[in-house]
Amino acid sequence: MEPHPRTALCTGGLRSLANPKPARVEARDGKPVAVQRNRPGSELQPVVRIEDNWRIVDEWWRPHPIARTYYRVTLEDGRTLTLYHDDTHELTTAWFEQVY
């Protein structure tokens, strides 16, 4: 017997993929200069290069719009990360690592 097509796929619910993770970022003039990832044993790593940056503003019509400035950076140890700053409030220091 086939299950009903609207039956849930699993009992535990769905899990979001690629959720951003908080990151400790030291910034100068609004640009990242060092990053400490939110992982055990992670140390502050200098940013040696900003590869790219872009800004998105979305869902401006909603009560909580999205406004972010993204940076694709290379760290001193050679790792490349995508970081973003939450720009929804002027005084926020909220930085995140976007995981793909």
Long-range contacts (C-beta under 8 A, 24 or more apart in sequence): 18-98, 18-99, 18-100, 19-99, 20-84, 20-96, 20-97, 20-98, 20-99, 21-96, 21-97, 21-99, 22-94, 22-95, 22-96, 22-97, 23-81, 23-83, 23-95, 23-96, 23-97, 24-95, 25-83, 25-85, 25-95, 27-85, 27-95, 30-69, 30-85, 31-71, 32-71, 32-73, 32-83, 32-95, 35-73, 35-75, 35-81, 35-83, 35-97, 37-81, 37-97, 38-97, 45-75, 45-76, 45-77, 45-79, 46-75, 46-76, 47-73, 47-74, 47-75, 47-76, 48-74, 48-75, 48-76, 49-73, 49-74, 51-80, 55-87, 64-88, 70-98
